[in-house]
Amino acid sequence: MLDFGWAELFLIAAVAVFVIGPKDIPNVMRSLGKLMRRFQYMKHAISQQFEDIMHDVDVTDVNYEAHRAPEGIEFNEAEEDEDVMLPLDHEKKEAE
């Protein structure tokens, strides 16, 4: 990707001394450091938001899968005093 060796770094430094000037190099380096710090903070903030969203989606999917009825079985609404939901065919068996 970005593979810099010592020769490339020396060439960049030499060009910077000639273009920017030796007096302004500390100010330019300080500005570049601040810019890099901002980029790192933005990268961290974006990745943290992405991980938060993925965590919310995973929790929602797990919650859905845990409360989903097995295929072929429909559940009726549980009464307020009951802690479990009974299959619909359970009412048919009780009525008989």
C-alpha positions in Angstrom: 0.0 0.0 0.0 2.0 3.0 1.2 5.5 1.5 1.5 8.0 4.3 2.3 11.7 3.5 2.8 14.4 5.7 4.2 15.3 7.1 0.7 11.7 8.2 0.1 11.5 9.8 3.6 14.8 11.7 3.0 13.6 12.9 -0.3 10.3 14.2 1.1 12.2 16.0 4.0 14.6 17.6 1.5 11.8 18.8 -0.7 9.9 20.1 2.4 13.0 22.1 3.5 13.4 23.7 0.1 9.7 24.4 -0.5 8.5 25.4 3.0 11.7 26.7 4.4 13.6 25.8 7.6 11.8 28.4 9.7 8.3 27.3 8.9 8.8 23.5 9.2 8.0 23.3 13.0 4.7 25.1 12.4 3.8 22.9 9.5 4.7 19.8 11.5 2.6 21.0 14.4 -0.4 21.6 12.0 0.1 18.2 10.5 0.1 16.6 13.9 -3.2 18.3 14.8 -4.7 17.2 11.5 -3.6 13.6 12.1 -5.0 13.7 15.6 -8.4 14.9 14.2 -8.4 12.1 11.6 -7.7 9.5 14.3 -10.5 10.9 16.5 -12.9 10.9 13.6 -11.9 7.3 12.8 -12.4 6.2 16.4 -15.8 8.0 16.7 -17.1 6.4 13.4 -15.9 2.9 14.3 -17.5 3.3 17.8 -20.8 4.3 16.3 -20.6 1.4 13.8 -19.9 -1.0 16.7 -22.8 0.4 18.7 -25.2 0.0 15.8 -24.0 -3.6 15.1 -24.4 -4.4 18.8 -28.0 -3.0 18.8 -28.8 -5.0 15.6 -27.3 -8.2 17.1 -29.3 -7.8 20.3 -32.5 -7.2 18.4 -31.9 -10.3 16.2 -31.1 -12.5 19.1 -34.1 -11.2 21.0 -36.3 -11.9 17.9 -34.9 -15.4 17.5 -35.3 -16.2 21.1 -39.0 -15.2 21.2 -39.9 -16.6 17.7 -42.2 -19.6 17.7 -40.9 -22.8 16.1 -42.2 -23.4 12.6 -45.7 -24.8 12.5 -46.7 -23.7 16.0 -48.7 -20.5 16.5 -48.9 -19.0 19.9 -51.9 -17.1 21.3 -51.5 -14.1 23.6 -50.6 -15.0 27.2 -53.0 -13.8 29.9 -51.7 -11.2 32.3 -51.3 -13.6 35.2 -49.5 -16.3 33.1 -45.8 -16.3 32.6 -45.8 -18.6 29.5 -47.5 -18.6 26.2 -49.5 -21.7 25.2 -49.8 -23.2 21.7 -53.1 -22.6 20.0 -53.8 -26.4 19.8 -53.6 -26.5 23.7 -57.0 -24.7 23.9 -58.6 -27.3 21.6 -57.4 -30.1 23.7 -58.8 -28.5 26.9 -62.1 -27.9 25.3 -62.5 -31.6 24.4 
